[in-house]
């Protein structure tokens, strides 16, 4: 693979008090001709996250330009959860599934806790009006920490595949103190469901992490008869020696979606020499548009510099 960078799509510029900074974890709804609806996580001045939605005109893509944002929803797609709930400190988009007459937005719920900086869980919101509005499926999470996963479970990728619902998600293996801050280690695990709501946690690790490594939100897609997966990752060594340049994009392949081979050297894209993605790259989304394949991703500051787009070069 080799990707051609087209540039930044959007960075918040005071559109709303609740969208003060960041455009993290881009998730694309491509169901409307000629445009994308892109969901991102923004932050208010206190650092709390809400889900924002942009309308993006695709006309510029034919001229090797990033698509143009033509509208920003003035209200968040999803607000903070009620006090004491799993998402009362922040919500972030992770995956979108068109399921018949409804859309399902799987999202990350944040809690602030007293020892480590946060706890994360998996929630779901549902739209029954073509994506115009979303409401929580439930006040509680679909997946939370448990007997076998005691720290957190989060950041799902969800596919309907052969009559079955499949999820690849992030599971935390523990915390360590780095530069006087608690940082989590995590890797990619796998779950299955008959309905996309009640999940069977298999315990299977799909992309293992070395000691202290962190592997961010997986993006799984069909690749011929098998599967590909993009993700972001950092090592403890990276973080200890250059904490502002820790995350980069990685890639893995699988025949069945269960056994994966890491091929990080084949990802085909690297941090820029300068500018918005010169310090880190993370939280990517692969989007097919006609005959072209695009990669949306975050750069510096976990989305503080916005999100950008690259196009896969044709062989």
C-alpha positions in Angstrom: 0.0 0.0 0.0 1.0 3.6 -0.6 -1.2 6.6 0.4 -1.2 10.1 -1.0 -1.9 12.7 1.6 -4.6 15.3 0.6 -4.5 17.4 3.8 -6.6 18.5 6.8 -10.4 18.2 6.4 -11.5 20.0 9.6 -10.2 21.5 12.9 -12.6 23.2 15.3 -12.5 27.0 15.2 -14.9 28.1 17.9 -18.1 26.7 16.2 -19.6 26.1 19.6 -18.7 26.1 23.3 -19.1 22.4 23.5 -16.8 22.1 20.4 -13.9 24.2 21.7 -11.1 21.9 20.5 -10.3 18.5 18.9 -11.9 16.5 16.1 -11.1 13.0 17.3 -12.0 9.5 15.9 -13.6 10.4 12.5 -16.5 8.0 11.6 -18.1 8.2 8.2 -21.7 7.8 7.0 -21.5 7.6 3.2 -25.1 6.7 2.6 -26.0 10.0 0.8 -24.8 10.6 -2.7 -22.2 13.3 -3.1 -21.5 13.9 0.6 -20.3 12.3 3.8 -21.6 12.8 7.2 -18.6 12.6 9.5 -18.9 12.1 13.2 -16.0 13.3 15.5 -15.4 13.9 19.1 -14.9 17.5 20.2 -14.0 18.9 23.6 -15.3 21.8 25.6 -13.1 24.1 27.7 -13.2 21.7 30.6 -12.0 18.8 28.3 -15.3 16.9 28.2 -16.1 15.2 24.9 -19.3 15.3 22.9 -20.1 13.9 19.5 -20.3 16.4 16.6 -21.4 15.9 13.0 -20.2 17.5 9.8 -21.6 17.5 6.3 -18.7 17.1 3.9 -18.9 17.8 0.1 -16.9 15.3 -1.9 -16.5 17.3 -5.1 -12.9 18.4 -4.3 -11.7 14.8 -4.1 -11.6 14.5 -7.9 -9.0 17.3 -7.9 -6.8 15.8 -5.2 -8.1 18.2 -2.6 -9.5 17.3 0.8 -13.3 17.4 0.9 -15.0 20.7 2.0 -17.0 20.9 5.2 -20.3 22.6 4.2 -22.2 22.3 7.5 -21.6 21.8 11.2 -24.5 20.7 13.3 -25.0 23.4 16.0 -26.0 20.8 18.6 -24.1 17.7 19.6 -25.3 14.4 18.2 -24.9 12.9 21.7 -24.7 14.8 25.0 -23.0 13.6 28.2 -24.8 10.9 30.1 -26.5 11.5 33.4 -24.4 11.9 36.5 -23.1 8.6 37.8 -23.5 6.8 34.4 -20.7 5.2 32.4 -20.6 8.2 30.0 -21.1 11.2 32.2 -17.6 12.6 31.5 -17.5 12.2 27.7 -18.7 10.4 24.6 -16.8 9.7 21.5 -17.9 8.0 18.2 -16.3 4.6 17.4 -18.3 2.9 14.7 -21.5 3.3 12.6 -23.7 0.4 11.2 -26.7 0.7 8.9 -29.1 -1.9 10.1 -32.3 -1.9 8.1 -34.4 1.1 9.0 -32.1 2.2 11.8 -28.5 3.3 12.2 -26.5 2.2 15.2 -23.7 4.4 16.5 -21.3 2.5 18.8 -19.5 4.9 21.0 -17.0 5.3 23.8 -18.2 6.4 27.2 -15.8 8.1 29.6 -15.7 8.3 33.4 -13.3 10.3 35.5 -12.1 8.2 38.4 -9.9 8.9 41.4 -6.7 7.0 40.8 -6.0 6.5 37.1 -7.3 9.4 34.8 -10.3 7.6 33.3 -12.4 4.5 32.8 -13.9 3.6 29.4 -16.8 1.5 28.3 -18.8 0.7 25.1 -22.3 2.3 24.5 -24.7 2.5 21.6 -27.0 5.2 20.3 -29.7 4.5 17.7 -31.3 6.6 14.9 -34.7 5.7 13.4 -35.0 8.8 11.2 -32.2 8.2 8.7 -29.5 9.5 10.9 -31.1 12.9 11.6 -31.1 12.3 15.4 -29.8 9.7 17.8 -30.9 8.5 21.2 -29.2 6.2 23.7 -30.2 2.6 23.4 -29.8 2.4 27.2 -28.4 4.3 30.1 -25.9 1.5 30.8 -23.1 0.2 28.6 -23.2 -2.7 26.2 -19.7 -3.8 27.4 -17.9 -2.7 30.5 -15.0 -3.9 32.6 -15.6 -7.4 34.0 -14.2 -10.4 35.9 -12.0 -11.3 32.9 -11.3 -7.7 31.8 -10.9 -5.7 35.0 -9.6 -2.4 33.7 -11.7 -1.3 30.7 -13.1 -2.4 27.3 -13.7 0.3 24.6 -13.3 1.6 21.0 -15.3 -1.0 19.1 -15.3 -1.8 15.3 -18.5 -3.7 14.5 -19.3 -5.6 11.2 -22.3 -7.6 10.2 -20.6 -10.5 8.5 -22.4 -13.6 7.2 -25.4 -13.3 9.4 -23.4 -12.7 12.5 -22.4 -9.5 14.3 -18.6 -9.3 14.9 -16.7 -6.8 17.1 -13.1 -6.1 17.4 -12.4 -3.8 20.4 -9.8 -2.5 22.8 -9.1 -4.2 26.1 -6.9 -2.7 28.7 -4.3 -5.0 30.3 -3.2 -2.6 33.0 -1.8 0.9 33.9 1.8 2.1 34.5 3.2 5.4 35.6 5.1 7.2 32.8 6.4 10.8 33.2 4.3 11.1 36.4 1.1 10.2 34.6 -0.8 6.9 34.6 -0.9 5.4 31.1 -2.8 2.3 30.0 -1.6 -0.6 28.0 -4.2 -2.3 25.7 -4.7 -4.6 22.7 -7.4 -5.8 20.3 -9.8 -8.5 21.4 -12.9 -10.1 19.8 -16.6 -10.6 20.6 -19.6 -12.0 18.8 -23.4 -11.3 18.9 -26.6 -12.6 17.3 -28.1 -9.1 17.3 -25.4 -6.5 17.8 -26.6 -5.7 21.3 -25.9 -8.6 23.6 -22.3 -9.7 23.1 -20.4 -12.8 23.9 -16.9 -11.9 25.0 -14.7 -14.7 23.6 -11.5 -13.8 25.4 -9.6 -14.1 22.1 -6.8 -11.7 21.5 -6.5 -10.7 17.8 -3.6 -8.2 17.8 -1.3 -8.8 20.7 0.6 -6.0 22.3 4.1 -6.3 23.7 4.6 -5.4 27.3 3.5 -1.8 27.8 2.3 -1.3 24.2 -1.0 0.3 23.4 -3.0 -0.5 20.2 -5.7 2.0 19.4 -9.2 1.7 17.9 -9.2 -1.1 15.2 -10.6 -0.4 11.7 -11.5 -3.8 10.1 -12.5 -4.1 6.5 -13.0 -6.9 4.0 -9.9 -7.5 1.8 -10.6 -10.0 -0.9 -11.5 -13.3 0.8 -10.0 -12.1 4.0 -9.7 -9.0 6.2 -7.4 -6.1 6.8 -7.1 -4.0 10.0 -5.7 -0.5 10.5 -5.0 0.7 14.0 -2.7 3.1 15.9 0.0 2.0 18.3 2.7 3.1 20.6 5.4 1.3 22.6 6.5 2.1 26.1 9.9 3.0 24.7 8.4 5.5 22.3 6.4 7.1 25.1 9.2 7.3 27.6 11.7 8.8 25.1 9.4 11.0 23.0 5.9 11.3 24.5 4.7 13.8 21.8 5.7 11.4 19.0 4.4 8.2 20.3 1.5 7.1 18.1 1.7 5.9 14.5 -0.5 3.8 12.2 -0.2 0.1 11.9 -1.7 -2.7 9.8 -2.6 -6.4 10.1 -4.1 -9.1 7.9 -6.3 -12.1 8.5 -8.0 -14.9 6.6 -10.8 -15.3 9.1 -10.9 -12.2 11.3 -9.6 -14.2 14.2 -5.9 -15.0 13.6 -4.1 -11.9 12.6 -0.6 -11.2 11.3 0.9 -7.7 12.0 2.4 -6.0 9.0 3.1 -2.6 10.4 5.8 -2.0 7.8 3.2 -2.3 5.0 0.9 0.5 6.3 2.2 2.8 3.5 1.9 6.1 5.4 4.1 7.9 7.9 4.1 11.1 10.0 4.7 14.3 8.1 8.0 16.2 8.2 6.1 19.2 9.6 2.6 20.4 10.3 -0.5 18.8 11.6 0.6 15.1 11.6 4.3 15.5 12.2 4.1 14.4 15.9 1.6 11.5 15.8 -1.0 9.7 13.7 -3.9 7.8 15.2 -7.6 6.8 15.0 -8.0 6.0 11.3 -11.1 5.1 9.3 -11.0 3.4 5.9 -13.7 4.6 3.5 -14.5 3.3 0.0 -15.9 5.9 -2.4 -16.5 4.5 -5.9 -13.3 3.0 -7.2 -11.1 5.0 -4.7 -10.1 4.1 -1.1 -9.6 6.9 1.5 -8.0 6.9 4.9 -9.3 9.5 7.5 -7.1 9.9 10.6 -6.1 12.2 13.4 -2.7 13.8 13.8 -1.0 15.8 16.6 -2.5 16.0 20.0 -5.0 13.1 19.7 -7.2 15.1 17.3 -6.3 18.6 18.5 -4.9 19.4 15.1 -8.1 18.1 13.5 -8.5 15.2 11.1 -7.1 14.7 7.6 -7.5 12.4 4.6 -5.3 10.4 2.3 -6.1 8.4 -0.9 -4.7 5.0 -1.7 -2.6 5.1 -4.8 -3.7 2.8 -7.6 -1.3 0.0 -8.5 
